[in-house]
Amino acid sequence: MHVTPLIWIVTIAVILGLFVFDFFAHVRTPHEPTFRESAFWSAVYIGIAILFGFVIIWGWGGTYGGEYFAGYVTEKALSVDNLFVFVIIMSTFAIPRQYQQKVLLIGIVMALVMRGAFIAVGAAAINAYSWVFYLFGIFLVYTAYKLIREAGHEAEVEEERESKIIALAKRFLPTTEEFDGDRLTTKIDGKRLVTPLFLALVAIGFTDVLFALDSIPAIYGLTKEPYIVFTANAFALMGLRQLYFLIGGLLERLVYLSYGLSIILAFIGVKLVLHALHENTLPFINGGEPVSVPVISTGFSLLVILGVLVVTAVASLLKTRNTAAK
């Protein structure tokens, strides 16, 4: 896949432009979005992401288009898991609903920047060492196991993690428990202090790093093209703020989400290990020669990912409905 520097520049400029538009059109004036507003703009950003997928197909062919859609769906599913953490962070700091938009948008931009760095490092590592796929695959399988182990206790695990992060932040930053509108810092008695909004951003920033460690190896299991990895991540994150307000209540009903994501990550982890074996260069495995193993196609990967997400969502909703009925 040949992507010129000009295409990279235009793509990044368009994505940044969409975030700037989002800030001035919706976030600059603090307010709590209505359901209608959130639903409309969520649909708009998902539509833009789908349209871009067809641009990939038109410009580079159906194979790369399939990789983009598989990557986008995977990153979008992992982003929904991000939303669950964001809900916990907002409740921990008691952030008023009308101020949450600013924290979310800045946090999402931070996530994109961090993932951009991870994408660059991942691409360089893959180009230099094919055995990196072994590490990515093993890490994803471990992450899948960790998700299953923590299933049902996500809130407790996240709250414990956030308390450690904030305790560390408060050791080095002068803080106040008072809000000053949607400002990140305020002055009290002539002293500059950080508000709970800033602390929430710190928590989200650390969380973004952890999610990037999961999501970047996952999408590199579906494509080796940095351009597809970056755009799939960018479009998955775009509209996440609106999705937060749209399905905030629904998140509590997705009780099997962790199980579904663990299956997807484990599947991609196995796919990565098989790919690494297929291109093996490690001397202590098969004498440094490639191993004849099945190769999982992008189309099959997309079907598995979509199938797991559908089953997870339906099973979760049925479970919570039956529990409510009882």
C-alpha positions, 0 to 999 in steps of 0.5 A: 500500500503506497501512501504519499506524504501529501495523503498523510498530511491531508488526512491528518489535517482533515482529522484535526479539523474535525476535532477543532470543529467539534470543539467550537461547535459543541464543547466550547459552550458548556452544556449537557448534550441532548439524546437527539444531538448525541444520536445525530452526531454519532451517526455522522461520525460513524457515517464518515468512518464508513465513507472513508472505508469506501475511499480506501477500497476505491484508492487501494483495493478491496483487500486494504478496505477489508483490513480497514473495516476489520480494524475500525470495528475492533477499535470501536469495540475497544473504545466502548470499553474506554467509555465504561472507564470514562463513566467511572472517572467522571463519577469518581470526581463528581464532574457535572454533566455540562463540563464532561464534554470538555474533559472527554474531547481533550482526553480523546485527542490525548488518546489519538496522540498517544496511539500515533506514537505507539503506531509509529513505534510498532511500525518501526519494530515490525519492519525491523523484526518480524518476531515482534508479532510473537510478542504482540500475540502473546501480549494480547492472549495475556490481556484476554486472560486478564479481562476474563479474570477481572470480569464482573469487577471492572469498577473495583479494579478501575477505581483502585487504579485511579486512586493510585494515579490521583494520589501520585498526582496530588503529591506533585500538584497543588489541588482544590476540590472546588470547580471553577466552571469548566476551567482546568486551573483556578486561583485561590488566595493568589495561588494557582491550583488544579481543579478536579477537571484537571485531575480527571484528565490526568486519570484519563491520560494514564488510562489512554496509555493502557488502552493503547497498549491493547489496541495497537497490537490488536489492530496490527494483527489485522493489518500491517499498514500504518496508514490503516492503523492510524485512520481506523484508530482516529475514526474509532475515537472520533464521535466517542464523546457523543457515544458516551452521552448516547449509550451511557445508561446502556453500558451498565447492561453490557455485562458480557462486554469484557468476555466478548472483548477477551475472545476478540483479543485472544483470537487476534493474538492467536492470529498474530502468533500464526502469522509470526510462525508463517514468517518465522526467522527465529533460529530456535523455532523450526531451525529458523525456517517458516512453519506451515500453519493455517493463515487466517484471512481478513474476511474471516477475522471480520466475521468473527469480530462482528459475530462475537460483538453481536452475540455479546450484545444480545446475550448481555441485553437478555441477561439484564432484562431477565434479571430486571424481570425477576 
